[in-house]
Amino acid sequence: MKKIKKGDDVMVLTGKDKGKTGQVVRVFDEDERVLVENINVAKKHQKGNPNAGVPGGIIEKEMPIHISNVALINSATGKADRVGIKQLEDGRKVRYFKSNGEVLDA
């Protein structure tokens, strides 16, 4: 079970976007990276394709950020928090915040 999933609200811990928050758009399992909306935006020079109707120029594109550089936002405190995984009595595995023990996947 992964600690960060698609649709989670996260805060960036390090880098040029430190302190910014956003929602996870995609999780890349193979290299442990996540794509967060409006975070780690890079400029890309794109060649136009007249047959497909794609204009050329400089576009801004969201780039993946390593999963260790983001943390889930605890809705109770509004701050970034560490996440753990525990097994409930009925056998389900759930994510929980380490600071207050609140379960995310109820």
The first five atom37 places (N, CA, C, CB, O) and aatype in JSON, in Angstrom:
{
  "aatype": [12, 11, 11, 9, 11, 11, 7, 3, 3, 19, 12, 19, 10, 16, 7, 11, 3, 11, 7, 11, 16, 7, 5, 19, 19, 1, 19, 13, 3, 6, 3, 6, 1, 19, 10, 19, 6, 2, 9, 2, 19, 0, 11, 11, 8, 5, 11, 7, 2, 14, 2, 0, 7, 19, 14, 7, 7, 9, 9, 6, 11, 6, 12, 14, 9, 8, 9, 15, 2, 19, 0, 10, 9, 2, 15, 0, 16, 7, 11, 0, 3, 1, 19, 7, 9, 11, 5, 10, 6, 3, 7, 1, 11, 19, 1, 18, 13, 11, 15, 2, 7, 6, 19, 10, 3, 0],
  "atom_mask": [
    [1, 1, 1, 1, 1],
    [1, 1, 1, 1, 1],
    [1, 1, 1, 1, 1],
    [1, 1, 1, 1, 1],
    [1, 1, 1, 1, 1],
    [1, 1, 1, 1, 1],
    [1, 1, 1, 0, 1],
    [1, 1, 1, 1, 1],
    [1, 1, 1, 1, 1],
    [1, 1, 1, 1, 1],
    [1, 1, 1, 1, 1],
    [1, 1, 1, 1, 1],
    [1, 1, 1, 1, 1],
    [1, 1, 1, 1, 1],
    [1, 1, 1, 0, 1],
    [1, 1, 1, 1, 1],
    [1, 1, 1, 1, 1],
    [1, 1, 1, 1, 1],
    [1, 1, 1, 0, 1],
    [1, 1, 1, 1, 1],
    [1, 1, 1, 1, 1],
    [1, 1, 1, 0, 1],
    [1, 1, 1, 1, 1],
    [1, 1, 1, 1, 1],
    [1, 1, 1, 1, 1],
    [1, 1, 1, 1, 1],
    [1, 1, 1, 1, 1],
    [1, 1, 1, 1, 1],
    [1, 1, 1, 1, 1],
    [1, 1, 1, 1, 1],
    [1, 1, 1, 1, 1],
    [1, 1, 1, 1, 1],
    [1, 1, 1, 1, 1],
    [1, 1, 1, 1, 1],
    [1, 1, 1, 1, 1],
    [1, 1, 1, 1, 1],
    [1, 1, 1, 1, 1],
    [1, 1, 1, 1, 1],
    [1, 1, 1, 1, 1],
    [1, 1, 1, 1, 1],
    [1, 1, 1, 1, 1],
    [1, 1, 1, 1, 1],
    [1, 1, 1, 1, 1],
    [1, 1, 1, 1, 1],
    [1, 1, 1, 1, 1],
    [1, 1, 1, 1, 1],
    [1, 1, 1, 1, 1],
    [1, 1, 1, 0, 1],
    [1, 1, 1, 1, 1],
    [1, 1, 1, 1, 1],
    [1, 1, 1, 1, 1],
    [1, 1, 1, 1, 1],
    [1, 1, 1, 0, 1],
    [1, 1, 1, 1, 1],
    [1, 1, 1, 1, 1],
    [1, 1, 1, 0, 1],
    [1, 1, 1, 0, 1],
    [1, 1, 1, 1, 1],
    [1, 1, 1, 1, 1],
    [1, 1, 1, 1, 1],
    [1, 1, 1, 1, 1],
    [1, 1, 1, 1, 1],
    [1, 1, 1, 1, 1],
    [1, 1, 1, 1, 1],
    [1, 1, 1, 1, 1],
    [1, 1, 1, 1, 1],
    [1, 1, 1, 1, 1],
    [1, 1, 1, 1, 1],
    [1, 1, 1, 1, 1],
    [1, 1, 1, 1, 1],
    [1, 1, 1, 1, 1],
    [1, 1, 1, 1, 1],
    [1, 1, 1, 1, 1],
    [1, 1, 1, 1, 1],
    [1, 1, 1, 1, 1],
    [1, 1, 1, 1, 1],
    [1, 1, 1, 1, 1],
    [1, 1, 1, 0, 1],
    [1, 1, 1, 1, 1],
    [1, 1, 1, 1, 1],
    [1, 1, 1, 1, 1],
    [1, 1, 1, 1, 1],
    [1, 1, 1, 1, 1],
    [1, 1, 1, 0, 1],
    [1, 1, 1, 1, 1],
    [1, 1, 1, 1, 1],
    [1, 1, 1, 1, 1],
    [1, 1, 1, 1, 1],
    [1, 1, 1, 1, 1],
    [1, 1, 1, 1, 1],
    [1, 1, 1, 0, 1],
    [1, 1, 1, 1, 1],
    [1, 1, 1, 1, 1],
    [1, 1, 1, 1, 1],
    [1, 1, 1, 1, 1],
    [1, 1, 1, 1, 1],
    [1, 1, 1, 1, 1],
    [1, 1, 1, 1, 1],
    [1, 1, 1, 1, 1],
    [1, 1, 1, 1, 1],
    [1, 1, 1, 0, 1],
    [1, 1, 1, 1, 1],
    [1, 1, 1, 1, 1],
    [1, 1, 1, 1, 1],
    [1, 1, 1, 1, 1],
    [1, 1, 1, 1, 1]
  ],
  "atom_positions": [
    [[0.85, -1.18, 0.0], [0.0, 0.0, 0.0], [0.89, 1.24, 0.0], [-0.96, 0.0, 1.22], [1.86, 1.33, 0.75]],
    [[0.54, 2.18, -0.85], [1.31, 3.42, -0.96], [0.79, 4.44, 0.04], [1.23, 3.98, -2.39], [-0.4, 4.46, 0.38]],
    [[1.69, 5.31, 0.5], [1.31, 6.33, 1.47], [0.67, 7.54, 0.82], [2.5, 6.76, 2.27], [-0.1, 8.25, 1.46]],
    [[0.98, 7.78, -0.46], [0.4, 8.9, -1.19], [-0.32, 8.35, -2.42], [1.48, 9.95, -1.59], [0.25, 7.56, -3.17]],
    [[-1.57, 8.77, -2.6], [-2.38, 8.28, -3.71], [-2.89, 9.43, -4.54], [-3.54, 7.44, -3.19], [-2.8, 10.59, -4.14]],
    [[-3.44, 9.11, -5.71], [-4.03, 10.1, -6.6], [-5.21, 10.77, -5.89], [-4.49, 9.44, -7.93], [-6.04, 10.11, -5.28]],
    [[-5.26, 12.1, -6.0], [-6.34, 12.86, -5.39], [-6.03, 13.4, -4.0], [0.0, 0.0, 0.0], [-6.81, 14.18, -3.46]],
    [[-4.9, 13.01, -3.41], [-4.51, 13.51, -2.09], [-4.03, 14.95, -2.18], [-3.41, 12.63, -1.47], [-3.44, 15.35, -3.18]],
    [[-4.29, 15.73, -1.14], [-3.76, 17.08, -1.04], [-2.41, 17.0, -0.35], [-4.73, 18.03, -0.27], [-2.3, 16.48, 0.76]],
    [[-1.37, 17.53, -1.01], [-0.01, 17.44, -0.47], [0.63, 18.82, -0.41], [0.84, 16.5, -1.33], [0.2, 19.77, -1.07]],
    [[1.69, 18.91, 0.43], [2.49, 20.11, 0.54], [3.92, 19.75, 0.17], [2.41, 20.71, 1.97], [4.42, 18.69, 0.55]],
    [[4.59, 20.64, -0.58], [5.96, 20.41, -1.0], [6.88, 20.79, 0.16], [6.31, 21.23, -2.28], [6.75, 21.87, 0.74]],
    [[7.83, 19.9, 0.5], [8.72, 20.1, 1.64], [10.04, 20.75, 1.24], [8.98, 18.78, 2.32], [10.62, 21.49, 2.04]],
    [[10.53, 20.49, 0.03], [11.83, 21.01, -0.39], [11.77, 21.47, -1.83], [12.92, 19.95, -0.21], [10.84, 21.13, -2.57]],
    [[12.76, 22.25, -2.22], [12.87, 22.69, -3.6], [12.34, 24.08, -3.83], [0.0, 0.0, 0.0], [12.02, 24.8, -2.88]],
    [[12.24, 24.46, -5.09], [11.83, 25.82, -5.44], [10.37, 26.1, -5.09], [12.06, 26.06, -6.92], [9.99, 27.27, -4.94]],
    [[9.55, 25.07, -4.97], [8.13, 25.23, -4.65], [7.82, 24.9, -3.2], [7.3, 24.36, -5.57], [6.69, 24.53, -2.88]],
    [[8.81, 25.01, -2.31], [8.63, 24.66, -0.91], [7.48, 25.47, -0.29], [9.95, 24.89, -0.12], [7.41, 26.69, -0.45]],
    [[6.59, 24.77, 0.42], [5.47, 25.4, 1.08], [4.2, 25.46, 0.25], [0.0, 0.0, 0.0], [3.13, 25.73, 0.8]],
    [[4.29, 25.22, -1.04], [3.11, 25.25, -1.9], [2.32, 23.96, -1.74], [3.51, 25.47, -3.39], [2.87, 22.9, -1.42]],
    [[1.02, 24.07, -1.98], [0.15, 22.9, -1.86], [-0.54, 22.63, -3.18], [-0.88, 23.1, -0.74], [-0.71, 23.53, -4.0]],
    [[-0.94, 21.39, -3.37], [-1.64, 21.01, -4.58], [-2.2, 19.6, -4.44], [0.0, 0.0, 0.0], [-1.99, 18.93, -3.44]],
    [[-2.9, 19.18, -5.47], [-3.51, 17.86, -5.48], [-2.72, 16.94, -6.4], [-4.99, 17.94, -5.92], [-2.27, 17.36, -7.47]],
    [[-2.54, 15.69, -5.97], [-1.8, 14.71, -6.75], [-2.63, 14.32, -7.96], [-1.45, 13.46, -5.89], [-3.78, 13.89, -7.84]],
    [[-2.03, 14.47, -9.15], [-2.69, 14.14, -10.4], [-2.39, 12.7, -10.81], [-2.27, 15.1, -11.51], [-3.27, 11.99, -11.3]],
    [[-1.15, 12.28, -10.6], [-0.72, 10.95, -11.01], [0.43, 10.48, -10.14], [-0.3, 10.94, -12.5], [1.23, 11.29, -9.68]],
    [[0.51, 9.17, -9.9], [1.6, 8.57, -9.13], [2.36, 7.64, -10.06], [1.07, 7.81, -7.86], [1.78, 6.74, -10.67]],
    [[3.68, 7.86, -10.18], [4.54, 6.99, -10.98], [5.19, 5.99, -10.02], [5.63, 7.82, -11.78], [6.11, 6.35, -9.29]],
    [[4.71, 4.73, -10.03], [5.19, 3.73, -9.08], [6.63, 3.3, -9.36], [4.29, 2.53, -9.11], [7.39, 3.05, -8.44]],
    [[6.99, 3.22, -10.65], [8.29, 2.65, -10.99], [9.47, 3.48, -10.49], [8.39, 2.5, -12.48], [10.5, 2.91, -10.13]],
    [[9.35, 4.8, -10.45], [10.47, 5.62, -9.97], [10.09, 6.5, -8.79], [10.99, 6.5, -11.1], [10.77, 7.48, -8.5]],
    [[9.0, 6.15, -8.09], [8.57, 6.81, -6.85], [8.47, 8.32, -7.0], [9.52, 6.48, -5.73], [9.05, 9.07, -6.22]],
    [[7.73, 8.75, -8.0], [7.5, 10.18, -8.22], [6.01, 10.45, -8.33], [8.24, 10.68, -9.5], [5.22, 9.56, -8.67]],
    [[5.63, 11.69, -8.04], [4.24, 12.1, -8.15], [4.15, 13.36, -8.99], [3.61, 12.32, -6.75], [5.07, 14.17, -9.02]],
    [[3.02, 13.52, -9.66], [2.74, 14.71, -10.45], [1.68, 15.5, -9.69], [2.27, 14.35, -11.91], [0.56, 15.02, -9.48]],
    [[2.05, 16.72, -9.28], [1.16, 17.57, -8.49], [0.77, 18.76, -9.34], [1.84, 18.03, -7.16], [1.61, 19.35, -10.01]],
    [[-0.53, 19.12, -9.32], [-1.0, 20.2, -10.17], [-0.38, 21.54, -9.75], [-2.53, 20.29, -10.12], [-0.35, 21.87, -8.56]],
    [[0.1, 22.29, -10.74], [0.7, 23.62, -10.58], [1.95, 23.62, -9.7], [-0.31, 24.55, -9.99], [2.3, 24.66, -9.13]],
    [[2.64, 22.49, -9.59], [3.88, 22.39, -8.82], [4.97, 21.88, -9.75], [3.72, 21.46, -7.58], [4.72, 21.02, -10.59]],
    [[6.19, 22.4, -9.61], [7.35, 22.0, -10.39], [7.08, 22.2, -11.88], [7.72, 20.54, -10.11], [7.24, 21.28, -12.69]],
    [[6.66, 23.41, -12.24], [6.33, 23.74, -13.62], [7.6, 24.14, -14.35], [5.27, 24.88, -13.68], [8.35, 25.01, -13.89]],
    [[7.85, 23.5, -15.5], [9.03, 23.79, -16.32], [8.58, 24.27, -17.69], [9.94, 22.53, -16.45], [7.49, 23.93, -18.15]],
    [[9.44, 25.06, -18.33], [9.14, 25.53, -19.67], [9.73, 24.56, -20.68], [9.68, 26.97, -19.9], [10.89, 24.16, -20.55]],
    [[8.95, 24.19, -21.68], [9.38, 23.23, -22.69], [9.21, 23.87, -24.06], [8.57, 21.89, -22.58], [8.17, 24.45, -24.36]],
    [[10.24, 23.76, -24.86], [10.18, 24.26, -26.23], [9.59, 23.16, -27.1], [11.59, 24.7, -26.76], [10.19, 22.1, -27.27]],
    [[8.41, 23.43, -27.65], [7.68, 22.41, -28.41], [7.63, 22.8, -29.88], [6.25, 22.22, -27.86], [7.3, 23.93, -30.23]],
    [[7.97, 21.84, -30.72], [7.9, 22.06, -32.16], [6.46, 21.9, -32.61], [8.83, 21.07, -32.92], [5.75, 21.0, -32.16]],
    [[6.02, 22.77, -33.49], [4.65, 22.71, -33.98], [4.42, 21.57, -34.94], [0.0, 0.0, 0.0], [5.36, 21.08, -35.58]],
    [[3.16, 21.15, -35.05], [2.77, 20.09, -35.98], [1.52, 20.57, -36.71], [2.52, 18.72, -35.24], [0.41, 20.46, -36.19]],
    [[1.69, 21.11, -37.93], [0.53, 21.65, -38.64], [-0.52, 20.6, -39.0], [1.0, 22.33, -39.89], [-1.7, 20.92, -39.09]],
    [[-0.1, 19.36, -39.21], [-1.05, 18.3, -39.56], [-2.0, 17.99, -38.4], [-0.3, 17.03, -39.96], [-3.18, 17.71, -38.62]],
    [[-1.49, 18.05, -37.18], [-2.32, 17.77, -36.01], [-2.94, 19.05, -35.44], [-1.5, 17.07, -34.94], [-3.76, 18.98, -34.53]],
    [[-2.56, 20.19, -35.97], [-3.1, 21.45, -35.48], [-2.49, 21.91, -34.18], [0.0, 0.0, 0.0], [-3.1, 22.68, -33.44]],
    [[-1.26, 21.43, -33.88], [-0.58, 21.81, -32.65], [0.37, 22.96, -32.94], [0.18, 20.6, -32.03], [1.27, 22.83, -33.76]],
    [[0.17, 24.1, -32.27], [1.09, 25.22, -32.5], [2.41, 24.99, -31.78], [0.45, 26.54, -32.05], [2.47, 24.31, -30.76]],
    [[3.47, 25.57, -32.33], [4.77, 25.5, -31.7], [4.96, 26.64, -30.73], [0.0, 0.0, 0.0], [4.15, 27.57, -30.68]],
    [[6.03, 26.58, -29.95], [6.33, 27.65, -29.02], [6.78, 27.1, -27.68], [0.0, 0.0, 0.0], [7.1, 25.92, -27.54]],
    [[6.78, 27.98, -26.71], [7.21, 27.61, -25.37], [5.96, 27.35, -24.53], [8.11, 28.72, -24.72], [5.11, 28.22, -24.38]],
    [[5.87, 26.13, -23.99], [4.72, 25.77, -23.15], [5.21, 25.48, -21.74], [3.96, 24.54, -23.74], [6.37, 25.12, -21.53]],
    [[4.32, 25.65, -20.79], [4.65, 25.3, -19.41], [4.05, 23.94, -19.1], [4.12, 26.38, -18.41], [2.89, 23.67, -19.4]],
    [[4.87, 23.08, -18.49], [4.48, 21.69, -18.26], [4.83, 21.31, -16.82], [5.19, 20.74, -19.27], [5.9, 21.66, -16.32]],
    [[3.91, 20.59, -16.16], [4.18, 20.1, -14.81], [5.1, 18.89, -14.9], [2.85, 19.74, -14.07], [4.87, 17.98, -15.7]],
    [[6.13, 18.89, -14.08], [7.08, 17.78, -14.06], [6.93, 17.0, -12.75], [8.54, 18.31, -14.23], [6.53, 17.57, -11.74]],
    [[7.24, 15.71, -12.77], [7.11, 14.91, -11.55], [8.11, 15.34, -10.48], [7.31, 13.43, -11.87], [9.19, 15.84, -10.78]],
    [[7.73, 15.14, -9.23], [8.57, 15.45, -8.08], [8.68, 14.18, -7.24], [8.0, 16.65, -7.24], [7.73, 13.4, -7.18]],
    [[9.82, 13.97, -6.61], [10.03, 12.74, -5.85], [9.07, 12.68, -4.67], [11.49, 12.64, -5.36], [8.75, 13.7, -4.06]],
    [[8.62, 11.48, -4.37], [7.59, 11.29, -3.35], [8.09, 11.66, -1.95], [7.11, 9.83, -3.35], [7.28, 11.97, -1.07]],
    [[9.41, 11.65, -1.73], [9.95, 12.01, -0.42], [9.94, 13.51, -0.19], [11.36, 11.48, -0.28], [10.14, 13.97, 0.93]],
    [[9.71, 14.29, -1.24], [9.7, 15.74, -1.12], [8.31, 16.32, -0.93], [10.33, 16.35, -2.34], [8.15, 17.54, -0.94]],
    [[7.31, 15.47, -0.77], [5.94, 15.93, -0.5], [5.41, 15.21, 0.73], [5.02, 15.7, -1.72], [5.84, 14.1, 1.05]],
    [[4.45, 15.85, 1.41], [3.8, 15.24, 2.56], [2.31, 15.55, 2.5], [4.42, 15.76, 3.9], [1.9, 16.61, 2.02]],
    [[1.51, 14.63, 2.99], [0.06, 14.83, 3.01], [-0.31, 15.95, 3.97], [-0.66, 13.54, 3.41], [0.36, 16.16, 4.98]],
    [[-1.37, 16.67, 3.64], [-1.86, 17.74, 4.5], [-2.93, 17.18, 5.43], [-2.41, 18.93, 3.66], [-3.91, 16.58, 4.98]],
    [[-2.71, 17.37, 6.72], [-3.68, 16.94, 7.72], [-4.81, 17.96, 7.75], [-3.02, 16.78, 9.13], [-4.58, 19.13, 8.03]],
    [[-6.03, 17.52, 7.48], [-7.16, 18.45, 7.41], [-7.5, 19.04, 8.77], [-8.38, 17.73, 6.84], [-8.06, 20.14, 8.84]],
    [[-7.18, 18.34, 9.85], [-7.49, 18.84, 11.19], [-6.58, 20.0, 11.58], [-7.35, 17.71, 12.21], [-7.04, 20.97, 12.19]],
    [[-5.3, 19.92, 11.23], [-4.34, 20.95, 11.62], [-4.01, 21.91, 10.48], [-3.08, 20.32, 12.12], [-3.59, 23.04, 10.73]],
    [[-4.2, 21.46, 9.24], [-3.86, 22.29, 8.09], [-2.38, 22.3, 7.76], [0.0, 0.0, 0.0], [-1.93, 23.1, 6.95]],
    [[-1.62, 21.41, 8.39], [-0.18, 21.35, 8.17], [0.19, 20.01, 7.54], [0.59, 21.54, 9.5], [-0.61, 19.08, 7.51]],
    [[1.42, 19.94, 7.02], [1.93, 18.69, 6.46], [2.17, 17.71, 7.6], [3.24, 18.93, 5.64], [2.6, 18.09, 8.69]],
    [[1.89, 16.44, 7.34], [2.0, 15.43, 8.39], [2.52, 14.13, 7.81], [0.63, 15.21, 9.06], [2.33, 13.83, 6.63]],
    [[3.19, 13.36, 8.66], [3.68, 12.05, 8.25], [2.52, 11.04, 8.26], [4.83, 11.57, 9.18], [1.55, 11.19, 9.0]],
    [[2.67, 10.03, 7.42], [1.61, 9.03, 7.26], [2.17, 7.65, 7.57], [1.02, 9.08, 5.83], [3.29, 7.33, 7.18]],
    [[1.38, 6.85, 8.26], [1.74, 5.47, 8.53], [0.65, 4.55, 8.01], [0.0, 0.0, 0.0], [-0.42, 5.0, 7.59]],
    [[0.94, 3.24, 8.04], [-0.03, 2.24, 7.6], [-0.22, 1.26, 8.74], [0.45, 1.51, 6.29], [0.74, 0.75, 9.31]],
    [[-1.48, 1.01, 9.07], [-1.77, 0.02, 10.12], [-2.92, -0.86, 9.67], [-2.11, 0.71, 11.46], [-3.68, -0.52, 8.77]],
    [[-3.02, -2.01, 10.34], [-4.06, -2.97, 10.0], [-5.13, -2.93, 11.07], [-3.47, -4.4, 9.87], [-4.84, -3.0, 12.27]],
    [[-6.38, -2.8, 10.64], [-7.5, -2.76, 11.57], [-7.89, -4.16, 12.03], [-8.7, -2.06, 10.92], [-7.35, -5.15, 11.55]],
    [[-8.83, -4.22, 12.97], [-9.26, -5.5, 13.52], [-9.89, -6.4, 12.46], [-10.25, -5.28, 14.65], [-9.77, -7.62, 12.52]],
    [[-10.58, -5.78, 11.48], [-11.23, -6.58, 10.44], [-10.27, -7.0, 9.33], [-12.38, -5.81, 9.85], [-10.71, -7.63, 8.36]],
    [[-8.99, -6.66, 9.43], [-7.99, -7.11, 8.46], [-7.66, -6.1, 7.38], [0.0, 0.0, 0.0], [-6.75, -6.34, 6.58]],
    [[-8.36, -4.96, 7.31], [-8.08, -3.95, 6.29], [-6.84, -3.15, 6.67], [-9.29, -3.01, 6.1], [-6.59, -2.88, 7.84]],
    [[-6.07, -2.77, 5.65], [-4.94, -1.88, 5.87], [-5.39, -0.47, 5.54], [-3.71, -2.31, 5.0], [-5.99, -0.23, 4.49]],
    [[-5.09, 0.47, 6.43], [-5.5, 1.85, 6.23], [-4.31, 2.78, 6.51], [-6.7, 2.21, 7.15], [-3.37, 2.43, 7.22]],
    [[-4.4, 3.98, 5.93], [-3.4, 5.02, 6.19], [-3.88, 5.87, 7.36], [-3.15, 5.89, 4.92], [-5.08, 6.09, 7.52]],
    [[-2.93, 6.35, 8.18], [-3.31, 7.21, 9.29], [-2.22, 8.26, 9.5], [-3.53, 6.38, 10.58], [-1.06, 8.05, 9.16]],
    [[-2.63, 9.41, 10.07], [-1.68, 10.47, 10.4], [-0.96, 10.1, 11.68], [-2.39, 11.84, 10.53], [-1.59, 9.68, 12.65]],
    [[0.36, 10.26, 11.7], [1.13, 9.86, 12.86], [0.97, 10.82, 14.03], [2.58, 9.75, 12.49], [1.15, 10.42, 15.18]],
    [[0.63, 12.08, 13.77], [0.54, 13.05, 14.86], [-0.69, 12.84, 15.74], [0.51, 14.45, 14.3], [-0.59, 12.88, 16.97]],
    [[-1.85, 12.6, 15.12], [-3.06, 12.46, 15.92], [-3.76, 11.1, 15.76], [-4.01, 13.55, 15.57], [-4.78, 10.86, 16.4]],
    [[-3.23, 10.23, 14.9], [-3.81, 8.9, 14.72], [-5.08, 8.86, 13.9], [0.0, 0.0, 0.0], [-5.74, 7.83, 13.85]],
    [[-5.44, 9.96, 13.25], [-6.65, 10.01, 12.44], [-6.5, 9.12, 11.21], [-6.97, 11.46, 12.01], [-5.48, 9.18, 10.52]],
    [[-7.51, 8.3, 10.93], [-7.49, 7.37, 9.81], [-7.96, 8.08, 8.55], [-8.36, 6.13, 10.1], [-8.99, 8.76, 8.56]],
    [[-7.2, 7.93, 7.44], [-7.57, 8.56, 6.18], [-8.56, 7.72, 5.4], [-6.34, 8.8, 5.34], [-9.56, 8.25, 4.91]],
    [[-8.31, 6.44, 5.27], [-9.14, 5.55, 4.43], [-10.17, 4.84, 5.28], [-8.25, 4.52, 3.69], [-10.03, 3.65, 5.56]],
    [[-11.2, 5.54, 5.7], [-12.21, 4.92, 6.58], [-13.28, 4.23, 5.77], [-12.85, 5.96, 7.49], [-14.21, 3.65, 6.33]]
  ]
}
